[in-house]
């Protein structure tokens, strides 16, 4: 299934402080994560209550094509380093696996996205929850493809809602090929091709970061969105109500976060820095609310670019968001400490 552009994780990246080698209450994530090699055909589906699998998408080809600042291809390693010392706030029934990386050197963006789709599909087939570490936000097209392929084995009409935390719509035309600014337009066309419902909600849109054409395109495609200024200015409950209405008739929710949705004060290491943006604390409230629907099937966080990151601030924020995701789902399954 995978060629030389897939590599299993080097567990040396998962190193950190050890407070105890026997007391699980003192364990950190680097002591609990296990390696899986997706090239193996004899992997047994996980039969426990809750398991997660990290997969890195080491790619920023889409950012380069979109004329952004490259560097997000090194994001997965940077995020992993921040994940290592997180405390295990869940029971031993929660398992953490690292499924390695998709490498995009020497292949096209489309080929890389196809490989990511296969990886996500295999992780889902193993009954694990994929946590994809981007990479540019072109990650989203690969992640969605894996979700769709997995669900299409079970039903002819998968009902998937996409919730994107982002300053940008990413619905640009792609006559000359996809970029990090076209994924949700591409997904719309995939849905049209397969006669599927296209459901896309974007939280954090900045008016100064999207042309009038893109707002008109969003209206034409039926894209739902909430402006960053309305998230900042409105009470949380009104936003949660809109999110709830969006999720109500969806069977599955795919959540994707572009780190440029946050102000550069919180996330300086991104491909398109934002002087304004939503507060991470508010975003976490929304994310936890979405997760409690128990409909979320896959997740990714994208555009962490270490070369622009001051004191690993952006990678650290990504790790805190992932920490919240794991802990929230653990509580839903009554596997929280």
C-alpha positions in Angstrom: 0.0 0.0 0.0 2.8 2.4 0.9 6.0 3.2 -1.0 9.2 4.9 0.1 7.3 8.0 0.9 6.0 6.5 4.1 8.2 6.0 7.1 7.4 4.4 10.5 8.1 6.8 13.4 11.5 7.0 15.0 10.6 6.7 18.7 13.7 8.7 19.6 11.5 11.8 19.1 9.3 10.5 22.0 11.7 11.3 24.8 11.1 13.3 27.9 11.1 13.5 31.7 10.5 10.4 33.6 9.0 10.8 37.1 8.4 7.1 37.6 8.9 4.0 35.5 6.2 2.0 37.3 3.5 4.3 38.6 1.1 5.1 35.7 -0.2 8.1 37.6 3.2 9.7 37.0 3.5 8.7 33.4 3.9 11.1 30.5 2.8 10.5 26.9 6.3 9.5 25.7 6.1 6.5 28.2 2.8 5.3 26.8 3.0 5.8 23.0 3.6 2.6 20.9 4.8 2.4 17.4 2.7 0.9 14.5 3.9 0.3 11.0 1.2 0.8 8.4 3.1 -1.2 5.8 2.2 -4.4 7.6 -0.8 -6.3 6.4 -1.2 -8.3 9.6 -2.1 -5.5 11.9 -5.0 -6.5 14.2 -7.8 -3.9 14.7 -7.8 -2.4 18.1 -10.5 -4.0 20.2 -10.3 -1.7 23.3 -12.5 1.2 24.2 -10.4 4.1 22.9 -7.2 4.3 20.9 -5.5 7.2 19.0 -3.0 7.1 16.2 -0.8 10.0 15.2 0.2 10.3 11.6 2.5 13.1 10.3 2.0 14.7 6.9 5.4 16.2 6.2 4.4 18.4 3.3 4.2 22.1 2.5 4.0 21.8 -1.3 0.5 23.3 -1.1 1.7 26.3 0.8 4.5 26.9 -1.8 1.9 26.7 -4.6 -0.3 29.1 -2.7 2.7 31.5 -2.4 2.8 31.2 1.4 5.8 30.8 3.8 7.1 27.3 3.6 8.3 25.4 6.6 5.3 23.4 7.8 6.7 20.1 6.5 8.7 20.0 9.7 5.6 20.6 11.8 4.9 17.0 12.7 8.3 16.6 14.4 7.9 19.9 16.2 4.5 19.0 17.5 5.6 15.6 18.6 8.4 17.1 20.7 5.8 19.2 22.6 3.5 16.1 23.1 6.2 14.0 24.7 5.9 15.4 28.3 2.1 15.7 28.5 0.8 13.8 31.5 -1.4 10.7 31.1 -4.7 11.9 32.5 -6.6 8.9 31.3 -6.8 5.3 32.3 -4.6 2.5 30.9 -7.5 1.5 28.6 -6.7 4.5 26.5 -3.9 3.7 24.0 -1.6 6.0 22.1 0.0 4.8 18.9 2.3 6.6 16.4 1.8 5.5 12.8 4.7 7.4 11.4 4.9 10.0 8.6 3.9 10.6 5.0 6.8 12.2 3.2 6.2 14.3 0.1 9.8 14.6 -1.3 10.0 13.5 -4.9 6.3 13.2 -5.5 3.5 15.5 -6.4 1.1 17.1 -3.9 -1.7 14.9 -5.2 0.3 11.8 -4.7 1.2 12.8 -1.2 -2.5 13.5 -0.4 -3.5 10.1 -1.8 -0.9 8.4 0.5 -2.3 10.3 3.5 -5.8 9.2 2.5 -4.7 5.6 2.5 -3.0 6.1 5.9 -6.1 7.7 7.5 -8.3 5.0 6.0 -6.1 2.2 7.4 -6.0 3.9 10.8 -9.8 4.1 10.9 -10.1 0.4 9.7 -7.9 -0.4 12.7 -10.6 1.1 15.0 -8.3 4.0 15.9 -9.0 7.7 16.0 -6.6 9.5 13.6 -4.8 12.6 14.8 -3.0 14.0 11.7 -0.1 16.4 12.3 0.3 18.8 9.4 2.0 19.9 7.2 0.3 22.6 5.3 -3.5 22.8 5.3 -3.5 20.8 2.1 -3.5 18.0 4.7 -7.3 18.4 4.9 -7.9 17.0 1.4 -5.9 13.9 2.2 -7.6 13.4 5.6 -11.1 13.9 4.2 -10.3 11.4 1.4 -9.4 8.7 4.0 -12.5 9.3 6.0 -14.7 9.1 2.8 -13.0 5.9 1.7 -13.5 4.3 5.1 -17.1 5.3 5.4 -17.9 4.3 1.8 -17.2 0.7 2.7 -20.2 0.9 5.1 -22.7 3.1 3.3 -23.2 4.5 -0.2 -24.0 8.0 1.1 -21.7 9.0 3.9 -23.0 12.0 5.8 -19.9 14.0 6.8 -19.9 17.5 8.2 -16.6 19.5 8.1 -15.8 22.0 10.8 -12.7 24.1 10.0 -11.1 26.6 12.4 -9.5 28.9 10.0 -9.0 32.6 9.0 -9.4 31.5 5.3 -12.2 29.7 3.4 -9.7 27.7 1.3 -12.2 27.5 -1.6 -10.2 29.0 -4.4 -10.4 27.7 -8.0 -7.8 25.0 -8.9 -7.6 24.8 -12.7 -3.8 24.4 -12.4 -4.0 21.9 -9.5 -4.7 22.0 -5.8 -2.9 24.1 -3.2 -3.3 24.9 0.5 -6.0 27.3 -0.5 -8.3 25.0 -2.5 -9.1 21.9 -0.4 -12.7 22.7 0.5 -13.5 23.6 -3.1 -12.0 20.2 -4.1 -14.1 18.5 -1.5 -17.2 20.2 -2.8 -16.5 18.8 -6.2 -15.9 15.3 -4.8 -19.3 15.5 -3.1 -20.9 16.7 -6.3 -19.3 13.8 -8.2 -20.6 11.2 -5.8 -24.0 12.9 -5.1 -23.1 13.6 -1.5 -24.2 16.4 0.8 -21.5 19.0 1.1 -21.5 20.4 4.6 -18.8 22.9 5.6 -18.7 25.2 8.6 -15.7 27.6 9.0 -15.0 29.3 12.3 -12.8 32.3 12.5 -13.0 33.8 9.0 -11.2 37.2 8.6 -12.7 39.7 6.2 -9.3 41.1 5.5 -8.0 37.7 4.5 -10.6 36.7 1.9 -11.7 38.4 -1.3 -15.2 39.4 -2.2 -15.1 36.6 -4.8 -14.4 34.0 -2.0 -17.4 35.3 0.1 -19.6 35.0 -3.0 -18.2 31.5 -3.7 -18.9 30.5 -0.1 -22.5 31.6 -0.6 -22.8 29.8 -3.9 -21.4 26.5 -2.4 -23.6 26.8 0.7 -20.6 27.2 3.0 -21.6 28.3 6.6 -19.2 30.5 8.4 -18.7 32.7 11.5 -16.4 35.7 11.3 -13.6 36.0 13.8 -15.0 39.4 14.9 -18.3 37.8 15.7 -16.7 35.1 17.8 -14.8 37.7 19.7 -17.8 40.1 20.1 -20.6 37.6 20.7 -21.4 35.5 23.7 -20.2 31.9 23.5 -23.6 30.4 23.7 -24.8 31.9 20.5 -21.8 30.4 18.6 -22.4 27.0 20.3 -26.0 27.1 19.1 -24.9 27.7 15.5 -22.4 24.8 15.8 -25.0 22.6 17.3 -27.5 23.3 14.5 -24.8 22.5 11.9 -24.0 19.1 13.6 -27.6 18.1 14.2 -28.2 16.2 11.0 -24.7 14.9 10.4 -23.6 11.4 11.1 -19.9 12.2 11.3 -17.9 15.3 11.9 -14.4 15.9 10.6 -12.5 18.7 12.5 -9.5 20.5 11.1 -7.6 23.4 12.5 -5.4 25.8 10.6 -3.1 27.5 13.1 -3.4 30.8 11.5 -6.9 31.1 13.0 -5.2 32.3 16.1 -3.5 35.7 16.6 0.2 35.7 16.0 0.6 36.5 19.7 -0.5 32.9 20.3 0.7 31.3 17.0 3.6 33.1 15.4 4.9 30.0 13.6 2.5 29.7 10.8 2.6 30.2 7.0 0.3 33.2 7.0 0.6 35.1 10.3 -2.5 36.9 11.6 -2.2 40.1 13.7 -5.8 39.4 14.8 -7.4 36.1 15.5 -9.5 34.1 17.9 -8.4 33.3 21.5 -7.2 29.6 21.9 -9.3 29.4 25.1 -12.4 30.1 23.2 -11.5 27.7 20.4 -11.0 25.0 23.0 -14.5 25.6 24.3 -15.9 25.1 20.8 -13.7 22.0 20.2 -14.8 20.3 23.4 -18.4 21.0 22.6 -18.0 19.5 19.1 -16.2 16.4 20.6 -19.0 15.9 23.1 -21.4 15.3 20.2 -19.5 11.9 19.9 -19.6 12.3 16.1 -16.1 13.4 15.4 -14.3 10.8 13.3 -10.9 12.4 12.6 -8.9 15.4 13.4 -5.9 17.4 12.1 -4.0 20.5 13.1 -2.0 22.2 10.3 0.4 24.9 9.3 2.7 24.8 12.4 6.0 26.1 10.9 9.0 25.7 13.2 11.2 28.1 11.2 8.9 31.0 12.3 8.0 29.7 15.7 9.3 31.7 18.7 10.1 29.4 21.7 8.0 26.6 20.1 4.9 28.7 21.0 2.8 27.4 18.1 3.8 23.8 18.4 3.1 24.0 22.2 -0.4 25.4 21.4 -1.0 22.5 19.0 0.0 20.0 21.7 -2.4 21.6 24.2 -5.2 21.4 21.7 -4.4 17.7 21.1 -4.2 17.1 24.8 -7.7 18.6 25.2 -9.0 16.4 22.4 -7.6 13.2 24.0 -8.8 14.1 27.5 -12.3 15.1 26.3 -12.9 11.9 24.4 -11.5 9.9 27.3 -14.1 11.6 29.6 -16.9 10.7 27.1 -15.9 7.0 27.3 -15.5 7.3 31.1 -11.7 6.6 30.8 -10.6 9.8 32.5 -8.5 9.8 35.7 
